[in-house]
């Protein structure tokens, strides 16, 4: 023992080395390091269990893994997002919610209960049009005739936005800062079409792009905007398409207590792998002239350069499902470059 002590006195470097090895051993084999943290993404830890797949345009195309070489540009994404469970409402509660909305645009009749495609709807019907509301999701649409009295001076684009915005705000269907786009329309036969710049418009279409907690709402069933309100030049609201679940959106805007749970979203690596494996759905293929092609045509050289996290406006199994929207470019078989949009689930279940 004395020999060892004398040796260590003559070799202080050896003492420092032994102390360093001891500290490393304590850190590596400490009790905390032996406790393995289970992964967050297990069904036991997900409050609602595995989420259903979002509803995406059934006429769209899912490219096979070998048909395209995909690239993915990273952007900031959070680690989790809230999943909303749609509250259950009685038929009377649904009537109470939609009656003031329908009444303000001229539908004062008692609504009928309708079953369409095995889903319950409320229908207000008159000689001038209809107002139809989905009792399960809160989606609604309506259409009325153009104003008969055209003696008043026509309203401007800004007037149309003000009327539409305030009508939606009164019924707590959008927030005051919701982004929007105004498109002038002209009567063409029996329909309203985008107006040439030289023409006096007959109506204005206002597209709204609402958000929930700063996350956008995507219409994954068709390429239409999330909310569309059309107003004629006399200031009358003549049609509307409201794709999000209206009662849920209204509850969120009023800060009502809702059933929510945070779910982890896919990492960049998982998103990239899903793109390479073709686990997404292309819903839009647009040419440089703005015209759309069939979303089922073969594509190559696919490159995604923009990724947005949001929600599908079409609830599945009473949940508002998180989803990724990807935007990029591709080439057709004719070597034409096109702009594409695609969607994929944002969670791993």
N, C-alpha and C positions, 0 to 999 in steps of 0.2 A: 504493500500500500504506500509506504514511504517513497519507494522508487517511482511509483506512478505520480505522486504529488510533486516530487522534485522534477520529474519530466515535464509536468504541466506548467510548473513555475518557469521553466526554461523555454517553454513553447506557448506563449499567450495566444498565438494565432489558432492553435488547436482548440483552446478553450472557447474562443469566439465561434469557431466552426461547430463545436458540439452544441453550444447554446442555440445557434441558428437552426440546427437540425431539430432540436427539441421544440422550438416555437412552431416550426412548420408542421411537425407531427401533431401538435395540439390543435392547430387550426384545421387541418385536414380531417382529423378523427374526432372532432368535438361532437357532442351529442346533437347539436343543431344540424350539423352537416350530414348526420346519418338519417335525419327525417326527410323523407321524400315527399315533396308537395305534389298532390295529384293534379293532373291537367285540368284546367277550368272547363274545357269543352267536353264534358261528359254529360249524358242525359240526366244523371242524378243531380248535377249542379245547375241545370237549366230549369228555371221555375215552370215554364210552360211545356217542357219536354222538347222533342224534335219539332221544328216548325214545318208546316206544309210548304210545298214549292209554290213560288209566286205564279200568278196567271200571266202568261205572255202570249202575244199574238200567235194563234195556231197556224197562221199561213206563213210564218217566218221560217228561216233556214238555220240549221245547226251544222256548221262545216265540220267535216271529219278531220281528225288530227293530222292526216297526211296531205290535206288539200291546201294548207296554208302555212306559211312561216310567220308567226306572230311576234311582235315586239311590244313591250309594255313600258311606258314611261311612268316612273313613280311620282306620286303627288301626296300631299299630306292627308292621312286618314287617321281617325281616332281608333282606339283599341276596341271600343264597344259602342253599341247603339241601343236605344230603348225600343222594345217591342210593345205595341199597344194591343190590348185585348178589347174588342168592341163590346160595349155594354149591351145587355139584353133589354129591349124596350117592348112594352105592350103595344097593341094596335092603337089604343087610345092615346098613349104618349107620342106615338109617331104622328098621329093625326094632329095633336096639339102643336107639334113642332112645325109641321109643314103647312098648316092652314093659314097662318099669317103671311107666309111666303107666297103661297098661291093666290091668296086674296088680293094682295097688293098689285098683282099683274092681271087682275080681272077675273079670277076663278073663284066665285063665291058659292058655288054649289056644294052640296054634301058629297064627299068623295065616295067612290065605289071601291070595294075590295076585289082585286083581280089576281088570278094565278096565271103567270106567264113563265113558261119553261120551268114549272114546278117551284117558282119563287113568288112570294106574296108581294103585291104592289098596291099602292093607293092611286086611284085615277080620278082626277077632276076633268070633266068633259063639258064642252059647250059648243055652240055653233061656230065660235071663233077659233077654237083650237083645243089643246089638251095640256094637262100637267100630270106627269107620271113620276111617282117616287117609289124606289125600292125599299121595302120595309126592313130588309135584312142588312143592307149595306149603307143606306142613306143616299145612294146615287139618285139624282133626279134630272129630268129634262122636260122642257115645255116649248110650245110654239103657239103664237097667236098671229092674227092678221096685221098687216101694215095699217098705220093710221089712215082714216078716211078723210080727215080734215087737214088739208095742206096749205091753209091760208097763212099760217104763221111762218116767219122766216126760218130757214133750216138751221139746225144746231151745228156747231163746229166739232172737230175731232176731240178737242179738250172737253167740250160739253158732254160728249158721249161717254168719255172716261169718267167724268165726275158723276154722272147719273148711275152708271153701272157700279162704280166703286162704292158709292154711298148706299145703294140698294143692298149690295152684298154685306157691307159693314153693318147696316141696321139689323140684319138677321144673323150677324156674327158668323158669316161664312168665309170671310177673308179678314186679314189684318190691314191696317191703314197703309203699310209700307210694302204691300204685295206687288212684285214686278208685273208689268203689263205691256202689251203691244196692241196698237190700234191699226186695223186694216179697213180702208174704205171699200164699200161694196156697191154694185149696181145691179138692177133687175135685169136678168137675162132669161127670157122665157118665163118659166115657173120657178126659177131659182135666183139666188143672190150670188154673184161672182165678184172676185176682186176687181176693183175699178181701175181703169187706166188713169194716169195722172191728169189727163186733159178732161176727163169726164166729171160732172157733178155727181157725187155719190148719192145713193138712195138710202143707204144705211151704213152703220159702222159695226164691225166685229171687234170685240175686245177680248184678247187672250190673256188670262191671268195665270201666273206661275207661283202658286202658294208654297209655303214651307212649313215644316213642323220642327221646332227647335233648330232652325236654320238649315235643316235638311230638306231638299226639294222633293216634291211629289211627282212621280213619273206615271204617265198613262201607258201602261205596258200592253194594253189590249189592242189599241190602234195608234196611229200616228197623230191623232188630234191633240190639241192642247188639253191641259188638265181641267181648266174652267173656261168656258166660252159664253159670252153674253153678246147678243146682237140688239142694236138699238136703231130705230129708223130716224130719219132727219127731223122728225117732229118730237123727238125725245121719248118715244114709246119703246119700252122693252118688248121685243117681239119673239125672241127665242133664247134658250139657254141650255147648256150642257154642263152639269156639275158632276165630275167623275169621282172625287174623293168621297169618303163616308161623311155625309154632312153633319149628322148629329155628333159624331166623334170630334170633327174639326171645331164645331161650335163649342163643345165642352172644353177642348184644349184652350181656345181663345178666351173662355171665361174662367180659366184656371180651376176648373172643377176637378175633384179627386177622381183619378182613373186608375185602372189596373194596368200596371206596366212592369216590365222586367228588363234588365240589361243583358244583352247577348253579345258575346265576343264576335268580331267580324274577322273575315279572312285576312291573313297576312299578305304582304306583297308576294312572297314566295308561293303561297297557295293560289293567289290570283293568277300569277304567271303560269303555274302548272295547269290550272283549269283552262286558261286560254290555249295553251299548247295542246291540251287534250280535247279541245272543241266543246267544252262544257259551258257554252253560252249560246244565246239565241240572237241572231241578227234579225232586226225588225225593220230596218230602213236602209235602202241603197239609193243614193241620190247622185245624179249626174251634175256636171259643172254648170249646166243651164238651169238647174233647179228642178228638173223633171225626175220622177222616181222610177226605178226599175223594179221588177219582181224580186222579192227578197229571197226567192228560191234558186236564183241563178248561181252557178259555180263561181267562186272567187279565189284569187291567189294573192300572194304578197300582202297579206293583211298586217297592218301595223296600227296599234291603238296608242294614241298619244294623250288621251284625256279620260280620266276616271272620276265619276261622281257617285257619292254614296247618298241614297235617299230611300224613299218608300214607294212601293207599288200602290197605285190608287185603287186597285181591285183587291179588296180583302179576301184572304183565303181562310176558311174555317174560323171566322170571327177574329182574325189577327191582321194587323197592319204589318206587312212583311218588309223587312229591309232588303234593298236590292242595289246592285251596282249598275250604273249606266256607263258604257264605254263608247267613245267616239274615236274614229280613226279613218284610215284610207285603205283601199284595196284596188286590185285590177280585175277586170272582167276577162272572159276568154278572148274578147276582141282587143285586149290590151288597153282598154279605156280605164283611166283612173276615176274612182268614185269615192264618195264620202259615205261611211257606214255608221250605223248606231246598233248597239247590241246590249243585251241585259244578261245578268247572271245573279243567282242568289248571293247575298252578302254574308250569310252564315254558313257553317259547315254541316248543317243538318237539314 
